Amino acid sequence: MSTKDKEKDKVKRKRAIRSEDRGGSGDNKKSKTDGEDTKVSLFYAEEEEVLNRDPQEDLEMHKAACDEIRRCIADVRKLKSAQGKESAIEEKRIQATLQFIILKKMNRLAHIRCKKVREGTNEAKQKIDQHHLQLENLLYEVTHLQKEITKCLEFKSKDEEIELVPVDKFYREAPKEISKPTETEKNLHKQTLARLDWELEQRKRLSTQLQESENSKEQIENEIREKRDQLESLQPKLRDILQSTKPVQEYLCMPFDKICEQHEIASHLPLPLYVLYMQSSAYKEACDKYLTVTIEGDYQAAKGSNWDNMVLDEDSDSETEEQEKAKSKRRRKTHDERHSTAKDRIFRKHPLFITLEIRCKDGSSLQLSFTYIVMLNIVTVGVKVQAAGDTNLNSISGGDLLSPDSILDDLYPGDHGNNTPNPANHYDLRRVGSTDFSEHICHTGKPYRWAQWLGGLQFLADTEQVKARSTVSASYMQETIRLLRQRLKARLALLKQLISLERYSVPVSSEHQNLFPTKILSQLTSWRRSTYADFISLPYTQTAIDSGLAEEADIFFTAVVDRGSAKLTSQIVLKPDYPSSAPFFLVHVHWKTERTGLTDFHIREVETEVNVHWDELIQGKSHDQLLSNQLQRLLVCFDVYLETEAQNMSFEGPAEIPKEKIFPRMGKGPQRSKPYRYNPQLSFFLHR
């Protein structure tokens, strides 16, 4: 077959395929309108066909068409690779193309079937929604009917709100013309009407009594008003009489007006300060004429606010926040600002405070200001020291002895006032972001335990709410005032001694002169204040630290004593409660060699003589001169130590340390202890 014949055969086959796709032969041609009707009828015929066809069979037909296409493509490839005939290849192509027609039909049927399913689903959803709406309407009607039924069941008549007398009491007290027992005992309705009639009669009678009582009350009020007017007219006259008696009050030291004013202000004190004022005033009147008690502060602020009912609420600073919002809605409080506001509230003081002025006979005084921290329920103390007017107390080494921060520390053992004594305060402080109360002492004052006792407060570990009690305050008042006055006297006496020691002169009063020999050759050449860090840096102080004889809260001094080439350096430790606790001396001697109590038994004897036998240095009421007396004894013991040591040494030429003291024996016992004890009657030194 020639090439032209092959091309003509291809054209004929294409025309035949096109005529099959159009659904009819070329002889049955139709108009344009008839073609559109045919397409519409075919579309709806396919919808009907979808209903009659099995989807599984269509799926199998689809798979078969796909397999046939794969097979034709494979055959075409084999034919091309084997250089087969073009007619065979064209035949395979036509077969594959016919399978694509089947795939198109399957695709249309699949889309129609999917559309049918969606329409069915939407119709089912609409039916469900309609039924659900009907159900909701029915449930609403049921709820409405139930509410109406409940209202009907709960309906109460007005007579049910009236509390009528019991039935037996009604028949017993009501007259028979109202109770009618023959008619009402068996008829509940008539019985209720009769009880209501009796209630009406009773109320009429009570109304009459009320009117009579009101008339009587009005008459009594008029009498009271008249008497009040009379008393008010007497007030100016009484004021004039009191004014005229002021010279008499001043002459008799009876400030009646001031006492009345203080008593009126005291009614607005918080309970702990009120207990403190009451007990201190009573103690002043009974025992201590040198004690002054006054109430100070803002009386109007204390009178106008309800300070007793203030409560810390970390979640509600409502009033403050509302004011801030009113001023500026855009600005919001930060986390730090809220905590700062809470801290200001928790450390807020009561506007009234009590001042105790404790005076001494020499004119010096100790002023204590007791304030009350409302939220924390504690009493804090502020201190002010006033020395006598003619006293110059400028000391370099003791400048802080009268400091308000430390003068009252350790008044009772272990009470330094750095932490709050109320256990509940630790939780309150944690809520506002603070853990250490000592950071706020500069603003609040120190909450000493004895201050809480004077206010009647006594905190225990297992108590939740503590109220002030007068018995607690009364049991500690006298002892605390005595300790406070004693502390002031001791610090002033210590300050005077330090002023003299800074001039290298050991002050010894005339009543103590007989405790020491007349001639003392060792001299104080240096006196200075030291610190705890300086103390612990020395190698011979570790034993004292380990035994608890020296602590960081103590007061430290360094004294240097010279005699010839010998030099004694003493570390002196004073407890805050000096002179109740005697000063503690540690000695270091530099003479030819370095000697301390750790290396030299005789140095240890010197320390024992000064530290242990200090009670021999107190005569009468001279307890406050203990430091000077101990230091004077240290000078004497240093003389004895050097003179006894020099006697045991062999040397040529004149002696550096001549013997000036009298002691019958140089040494005693296996340790060859030295005679440090001075006998004032015989004027020589003996062994202990």
Sequence and secondary structure as in RCSB ss.txt:
>XXXX:A:sequence
MSTKDKEKDKVKRKRAIRSEDRGGSGDNKKSKTDGEDTKVSLFYAEEEEVLNRDPQEDLEMHKAACDEIRRCIAD
VRKLKSAQGKESAIEEKRIQATLQFIILKKMNRLAHIRCKKVREGTNEAKQKIDQHHLQLENLLYEVTHLQKEIT
KCLEFKSKDEEIELVPVDKFYREAPKEISKPTETEKNLHKQTLARLDWELEQRKRLSTQLQESENSKEQIENEIR
EKRDQLESLQPKLRDILQSTKPVQEYLCMPFDKICEQHEIASHLPLPLYVLYMQSSAYKEACDKYLTVTIEGDYQ
AAKGSNWDNMVLDEDSDSETEEQEKAKSKRRRKTHDERHSTAKDRIFRKHPLFITLEIRCKDGSSLQLSFTYIVM
LNIVTVGVKVQAAGDTNLNSISGGDLLSPDSILDDLYPGDHGNNTPNPANHYDLRRVGSTDFSEHICHTGKPYRW
AQWLGGLQFLADTEQVKARSTVSASYMQETIRLLRQRLKARLALLKQLISLERYSVPVSSEHQNLFPTKILSQLT
SWRRSTYADFISLPYTQTAIDSGLAEEADIFFTAVVDRGSAKLTSQIVLKPDYPSSAPFFLVHVHWKTERTGLTD
FHIREVETEVNVHWDELIQGKSHDQLLSNQLQRLLVCFDVYLETEAQNMSFEGPAEIPKEKIFPRMGKGPQRSKP
YRYNPQLSFFLHR
>XXXX:A:secstr
  HHHHHHHHHHHHHHHHHHHTTS TTS   HHHHHHHHHHHHHHHHHHHHHS HHHHHHHHHHHHHHHHHHHHH
HHHHHHTT  HHHHHHHHHHHHHHHHHHHHHHHHHHHHHHHHHHHHHHHHHHHHHHHHHHHHHHHHHHHHHHHHH
HHHH   GGGGS    HHHHHHHS HHHH HHHHSS HHHHHHHHHHHHHHHHHHHHHHHHHHHHHHHHHHHHHH
HHHHHHHHHHHHHHHHHHHTHHHHHHTT  HHHHHHHHHHHTTS HHHHHHHHHHHHHHHHT TTEEEEEEE HH
HHHHS GGG    TT  HHHHHHHHHH SS    HHHHHHHHHHHHT B SEEEEEEEE TTS EEEEEEEEETT
TTEEEEEEEEE  TT     STTTTTT TTTTTTTSSTT  S S S TTHHHHHHHTT   GGGGHHHH B  HH
HHHHTT    TT S     HHHHHHHHHHHHHHHHHHHHHHHHHHHHHHHHHTT     GGGGGGS S    EEE
EEEEE HHHHHTSGGGHHHHHTTS  TTSEEEEEEEEETTEEEEEEEEE TTTTSS  EEEEEEESSSEEETTT 
HHHHHHHHHHHTSGGGG  TT GGGHHHHHHHHHHHHHHHHHHHHHHTS  SSS SS   S  S S BTTTTB  
 EEETTTTEEE  
